[in-house]
Amino acid sequence: MAKRNLFGTDGVRGVVNVQITSKLALSLGAAASMFFDGRTSQQERHSVAIAWDPRISSEMLAAALGAGFMETGVSVEYLGVLPTPGLALILAREPKYMAGAMISASHNPPEYNGIKFFGAGGHKLADEDEEAIEGNLGLVELANPSLVHGDDVGGARRVDNACDEYIALVKQNNPGLSLAGIRIVVDAAHGATGYTTPALLRQLGADVIEMNTDEDGRLINKDCGSTHPAALGARVVAERADLGIAHDGDGDRVIMADRKGRRVSGDIMLYILAVGLASENRLHGDTVVGTVLTNLGLERALQMHGITLERVNVGDRYILDRLHDGNFVLGGEESGHIINVYQNVTGDGLATTLSVLGYLASTGRDLSAFVDEIELYPQIAENVRVRDKSVVLRPEFVAAVEDVRMELGDAARLVVRPSGTEPLVRIFLEGKDTERLMTLADRLKQVLVSGCQQEEE
């Protein structure tokens, strides 16, 4: 099977009308239809659901993608602007869909967009499934043998209540939760959560102060949301709110701010949820799944409660795979992309928010107490641009990496990762002595740069 070239760690993504075009979306729709239709008999479900975030380009790409499905005989239901976890949750509850597709570039700026596919039940595709769709692209662009004719083409239908259905499903997963008396600032990053998060929080009794909830696709993620939470923290303090929450453009992430305006990362939220689930004997295997970049401070804080942290490669698909293989229930990343299988089959910023608030309410504790409780270690990251990422295999660089690891011992961590999408090598160090980490990062960077220069000579 061909290696994936088009799909990255979270679908196909790029600048609109550069890497991501309506022509590509049309071809991807037909190629994906061939893949999904091959798994489904004619008597079974024969439609797909397509949703999008409010970027200007999203409806253009949704129309083209849908046309690709329809020209192969598959019907399409357009769910409109909807958070990515909303699409996943609806797919998990609606057996009529054989697949779904989300048009979004998640936390990227407005000029970007992307397409990611979900299988029946709302699960993201495995690497080999995306490889199969890429393989079908060649057939589509050459001749498209899957085309149907006349009135055998698929139809299209617009669904107007998808956001309300998502809200109802999340609320159903959090029975009895009351947020009465809690003052919350919500930054929706001008994205897909501008309606859903404030609406559900108010249904549960919270006093909500809105920021960037207007779903303006030209401003999505620009200096706001989960990747830029400083303004959220300042607003929480100014409004004397209890806490704040910030999503990314498609709503699968959440970063919080405590009443003092301090950033509350995904690692801290993982700690809160893990301790809460363990106290209820619901944390299967007493294990949380993180990534190679998950903070060492979280790992040690969990150990104090008898909870193990398992690390996988960066990317929610790898977290999901480990959760499934280990029969675990909780995993996530520092970015606030947290998967709680009691809530959803993918990362869900709104559901994560309610889970955290539910535990705080049940214990009577304040979010700021957890920020004080967990000592997160400083992290140093260097991105080194290279011509060929195989430079990391040069003996002198391998030896330098091992020397640094020996020098660090158990007091700190080193991770070296070639980027999956760019000509970069990422050097990541973590520990309490920031000055020392910076010196070691610079040492490795110089060895890497020297190796690149030797390859060019």
URQUIQUI-V932606 format. One record per residue. N is the residue number from 0. RES is the residue in one small letter. SS is DSSP state (H for helix, E for strand, C for the rest). OMEGA is omega as a letter, one per 20 degrees, with the letter a starting at -180 (none if undefined). NEAR is the number of other ideal C-beta (glycine too) atoms within 12 Angstrom. Layout:
N/RES/SS/OMEGA/NEAR + N/RES/SS/OMEGA/NEAR
//
This chain:
0/m/C/a/14 + 1/a/C/r/18 + 2/k/C/r/12 + 3/r/C/r/25 + 4/n/C/a/17 + 5/l/C/a/31 + 6/f/C/r/36 + 7/g/E/a/29 + 8/t/C/r/29 + 9/d/C/r/40 + 10/g/E/r/44 + 11/v/E/a/40 + 12/r/E/r/34 + 13/g/E/r/26 + 14/v/E/a/18 + 15/v/E/a/31 + 16/n/C/r/19 + 17/v/C/r/13 + 18/q/C/a/25 + 19/i/E/a/36 + 20/t/C/r/22 + 21/s/H/r/26 + 22/k/H/r/21 + 23/l/H/r/32 + 24/a/H/r/42 + 25/l/H/a/32 + 26/s/H/r/35 + 27/l/H/r/43 + 28/g/H/r/47 + 29/a/H/a/41 + 30/a/H/r/43 + 31/a/H/r/48 + 32/s/H/r/46 + 33/m/H/a/34 + 34/f/H/a/37 + 35/f/H/a/39 + 36/d/H/r/30 + 37/g/C/r/21 + 38/r/C/a/20 + 39/t/C/r/24 + 40/s/C/a/10 + 41/q/C/a/13 + 42/q/C/a/7 + 43/e/C/r/16 + 44/r/C/a/26 + 45/h/C/r/29 + 46/s/E/r/35 + 47/v/E/r/46 + 48/a/E/r/49 + 49/i/E/r/51 + 50/a/E/a/49 + 51/w/E/r/46 + 52/d/C/a/52 + 53/p/C/r/40 + 54/r/C/a/41 + 55/i/C/a/24 + 56/s/C/a/36 + 57/s/H/a/42 + 58/e/H/r/26 + 59/m/H/a/26 + 60/l/H/r/45 + 61/a/H/r/43 + 62/a/H/a/24 + 63/a/H/r/34 + 64/l/H/r/50 + 65/g/H/r/43 + 66/a/H/r/30 + 67/g/H/r/44 + 68/f/H/a/49 + 69/m/H/a/33 + 70/e/C/r/32 + 71/t/C/r/38 + 72/g/C/a/31 + 73/v/C/r/43 + 74/s/E/a/29 + 75/v/E/r/38 + 76/e/E/a/37 + 77/y/E/a/34 + 78/l/E/r/42 + 79/g/E/r/34 + 80/v/E/a/42 + 81/l/C/r/48 + 82/p/C/r/54 + 83/t/H/r/53 + 84/p/H/r/53 + 85/g/H/r/53 + 86/l/H/a/53 + 87/a/H/a/47 + 88/l/H/r/43 + 89/i/H/r/42 + 90/l/H/r/43 + 91/a/H/a/29 + 92/r/H/a/26 + 93/e/C/a/29 + 94/p/C/a/16 + 95/k/C/a/21 + 96/y/E/r/38 + 97/m/E/a/38 + 98/a/E/r/45 + 99/g/E/r/53 + 100/a/E/r/51 + 101/m/E/r/50 + 102/i/E/a/50 + 103/s/C/r/49 + 104/a/C/r/42 + 105/s/C/a/44 + 106/h/C/a/40 + 107/n/C/a/33 + 108/p/C/a/28 + 109/p/C/a/30 + 110/e/C/r/24 + 111/y/E/r/37 + 112/n/E/a/45 + 113/g/E/r/42 + 114/i/E/r/52 + 115/k/E/a/46 + 116/f/E/r/48 + 117/f/E/r/43 + 118/g/E/r/33 + 119/a/C/a/31 + 120/g/C/r/26 + 121/g/C/a/39 + 122/h/C/r/29 + 123/k/E/a/40 + 124/l/C/r/37 + 125/a/C/a/23 + 126/d/H/a/25 + 127/e/H/r/18 + 128/d/H/r/30 + 129/e/H/r/35 + 130/e/H/r/21 + 131/a/H/r/27 + 132/i/H/r/42 + 133/e/H/r/33 + 134/g/H/r/25 + 135/n/H/a/34 + 136/l/H/r/34 + 137/g/H/r/20 + 138/l/H/a/23 + 139/v/H/a/31 + 140/e/H/r/19 + 141/l/H/a/13 + 142/a/C/a/11 + 143/n/C/a/24 + 144/p/C/a/17 + 145/s/C/a/32 + 146/l/C/r/25 + 147/v/C/a/23 + 148/h/C/r/11 + 149/g/H/a/8 + 150/d/H/r/9 + 151/d/H/r/17 + 152/v/C/r/23 + 153/g/C/r/30 + 154/g/C/r/21 + 155/a/E/r/25 + 156/r/E/r/20 + 157/r/E/r/20 + 158/v/C/a/28 + 159/d/C/a/14 + 160/n/C/a/18 + 161/a/H/a/37 + 162/c/H/r/35 + 163/d/H/r/22 + 164/e/H/r/28 + 165/y/H/r/45 + 166/i/H/a/34 + 167/a/H/a/21 + 168/l/H/r/35 + 169/v/H/r/42 + 170/k/H/r/29 + 171/q/H/r/21 + 172/n/C/r/29 + 173/n/C/a/33 + 174/p/C/r/12 + 175/g/C/a/14 + 176/l/C/r/29 + 177/s/C/r/19 + 178/l/C/a/30 + 179/a/C/r/17 + 180/g/C/a/14 + 181/i/C/a/32 + 182/r/E/a/26 + 183/i/E/r/44 + 184/v/E/a/40 + 185/v/E/r/47 + 186/d/E/a/50 + 187/a/C/r/48 + 188/a/C/a/54 + 189/h/C/a/37 + 190/g/C/a/53 + 191/a/C/a/49 + 192/t/C/a/54 + 193/g/C/r/37 + 194/y/C/a/33 + 195/t/H/a/46 + 196/t/H/r/49 + 197/p/H/a/33 + 198/a/H/a/26 + 199/l/H/r/39 + 200/l/H/r/40 + 201/r/H/r/24 + 202/q/H/a/24 + 203/l/C/r/30 + 204/g/C/a/20 + 205/a/C/r/32 + 206/d/E/a/22 + 207/v/E/r/32 + 208/i/E/a/29 + 209/e/E/r/32 + 210/m/E/r/38 + 211/n/C/a/38 + 212/t/C/a/34 + 213/d/C/r/22 + 214/e/C/r/35 + 215/d/C/a/24 + 216/g/C/r/35 + 217/r/C/a/18 + 218/l/C/a/28 + 219/i/C/r/46 + 220/n/C/a/41 + 221/k/C/r/25 + 222/d/C/a/20 + 223/c/C/r/36 + 224/g/H/a/47 + 225/s/H/r/48 + 226/t/H/r/31 + 227/h/C/a/29 + 228/p/C/a/40 + 229/a/H/a/22 + 230/a/H/r/27 + 231/l/H/a/41 + 232/g/H/r/31 + 233/a/H/a/21 + 234/r/H/r/29 + 235/v/H/a/35 + 236/v/H/a/23 + 237/a/H/a/18 + 238/e/H/a/24 + 239/r/C/r/17 + 240/a/C/r/35 + 241/d/C/a/33 + 242/l/E/r/49 + 243/g/E/r/50 + 244/i/E/r/55 + 245/a/E/r/50 + 246/h/E/r/56 + 247/d/C/a/46 + 248/g/C/a/50 + 249/d/C/r/55 + 250/g/C/r/60 + 251/d/C/r/50 + 252/r/C/r/50 + 253/v/E/r/56 + 254/i/E/a/44 + 255/m/E/r/46 + 256/a/E/r/41 + 257/d/C/a/36 + 258/r/C/r/30 + 259/k/C/r/23 + 260/g/C/a/28 + 261/r/C/r/29 + 262/r/E/r/35 + 263/v/E/a/45 + 264/s/C/r/37 + 265/g/H/r/45 + 266/d/H/r/43 + 267/i/H/r/41 + 268/m/H/r/50 + 269/l/H/r/51 + 270/y/H/a/44 + 271/i/H/a/47 + 272/l/H/a/43 + 273/a/H/r/48 + 274/v/H/r/35 + 275/g/H/r/33 + 276/l/H/r/34 + 277/a/H/a/27 + 278/s/H/r/18 + 279/e/C/a/18 + 280/n/C/a/11 + 281/r/C/r/22 + 282/l/C/a/34 + 283/h/H/r/25 + 284/g/H/a/25 + 285/d/H/a/24 + 286/t/E/r/32 + 287/v/E/r/47 + 288/v/E/r/44 + 289/g/E/r/44 + 290/t/E/r/37 + 291/v/C/a/28 + 292/l/C/r/37 + 293/t/C/a/42 + 294/n/C/r/37 + 295/l/H/r/35 + 296/g/H/r/31 + 297/l/H/a/44 + 298/e/H/a/34 + 299/r/H/r/26 + 300/a/H/r/30 + 301/l/H/r/35 + 302/q/H/r/18 + 303/m/C/r/19 + 304/h/C/a/25 + 305/g/C/a/17 + 306/i/C/a/31 + 307/t/E/r/25 + 308/l/E/r/37 + 309/e/E/a/28 + 310/r/E/r/25 + 311/v/E/r/30 + 312/n/C/r/25 + 313/v/C/r/29 + 314/g/C/a/33 + 315/d/H/r/40 + 316/r/H/a/38 + 317/y/H/r/31 + 318/i/H/r/45 + 319/l/H/r/40 + 320/d/H/a/24 + 321/r/H/r/30 + 322/l/H/a/35 + 323/h/H/a/23 + 324/d/H/a/16 + 325/g/H/a/23 + 326/n/C/r/14 + 327/f/C/a/33 + 328/v/C/a/36 + 329/l/E/r/45 + 330/g/E/r/46 + 331/g/E/a/55 + 332/e/C/a/43 + 333/e/C/a/35 + 334/s/C/a/38 + 335/g/C/r/42 + 336/h/C/a/47 + 337/i/E/r/53 + 338/i/E/r/48 + 339/n/E/a/47 + 340/v/C/r/35 + 341/y/C/a/29 + 342/q/C/a/38 + 343/n/C/r/47 + 344/v/C/r/37 + 345/t/C/r/46 + 346/g/C/a/49 + 347/d/C/a/45 + 348/g/H/r/53 + 349/l/H/r/51 + 350/a/H/r/48 + 351/t/H/r/51 + 352/t/H/a/54 + 353/l/H/r/44 + 354/s/H/r/40 + 355/v/H/a/46 + 356/l/H/r/39 + 357/g/H/r/32 + 358/y/H/r/33 + 359/l/H/a/32 + 360/a/H/a/27 + 361/s/H/a/20 + 362/t/H/a/18 + 363/g/C/a/8 + 364/r/C/r/22 + 365/d/C/a/24 + 366/l/H/a/37 + 367/s/H/r/28 + 368/a/H/r/23 + 369/f/H/r/34 + 370/v/H/r/30 + 371/d/H/a/18 + 372/e/H/a/23 + 373/i/C/r/31 + 374/e/C/r/21 + 375/l/C/a/30 + 376/y/C/r/29 + 377/p/E/a/23 + 378/q/E/r/31 + 379/i/E/r/33 + 380/a/E/r/25 + 381/e/E/r/29 + 382/n/E/a/20 + 383/v/E/a/32 + 384/r/E/a/19 + 385/v/C/r/30 + 386/r/C/a/18 + 387/d/C/a/19 + 388/k/H/r/26 + 389/s/H/r/17 + 390/v/H/r/32 + 391/v/H/a/30 + 392/l/H/r/19 + 393/r/C/a/24 + 394/p/H/a/14 + 395/e/H/r/23 + 396/f/H/r/33 + 397/v/H/a/20 + 398/a/H/r/18 + 399/a/H/r/30 + 400/v/H/a/32 + 401/e/H/r/17 + 402/d/H/r/17 + 403/v/H/r/32 + 404/r/H/r/22 + 405/m/H/a/15 + 406/e/H/a/22 + 407/l/H/a/28 + 408/g/C/a/11 + 409/d/C/a/12 + 410/a/C/a/20 + 411/a/C/a/30 + 412/r/E/r/32 + 413/l/E/r/35 + 414/v/E/r/32 + 415/v/E/a/36 + 416/r/E/r/27 + 417/p/E/r/26 + 418/s/C/r/22 + 419/g/C/a/23 + 420/t/C/a/26 + 421/e/C/r/17 + 422/p/C/a/18 + 423/l/E/r/26 + 424/v/E/a/36 + 425/r/E/r/32 + 426/i/E/a/38 + 427/f/E/r/37 + 428/l/E/a/38 + 429/e/E/r/34 + 430/g/E/a/33 + 431/k/C/a/22 + 432/d/C/a/18 + 433/t/H/a/17 + 434/e/H/r/14 + 435/r/H/r/22 + 436/l/H/r/31 + 437/m/H/r/21 + 438/t/H/a/20 + 439/l/H/r/34 + 440/a/H/r/36 + 441/d/H/r/21 + 442/r/H/r/27 + 443/l/H/r/40 + 444/k/H/a/33 + 445/q/H/r/20 + 446/v/H/a/32 + 447/l/H/r/38 + 448/v/H/r/26 + 449/s/H/r/21 + 450/g/H/r/31 + 451/c/H/a/27 + 452/q/H/r/15 + 453/q/H/r/17 + 454/e/H/a/20 + 455/e/H/a/12 + 456/e/C/none/7
//
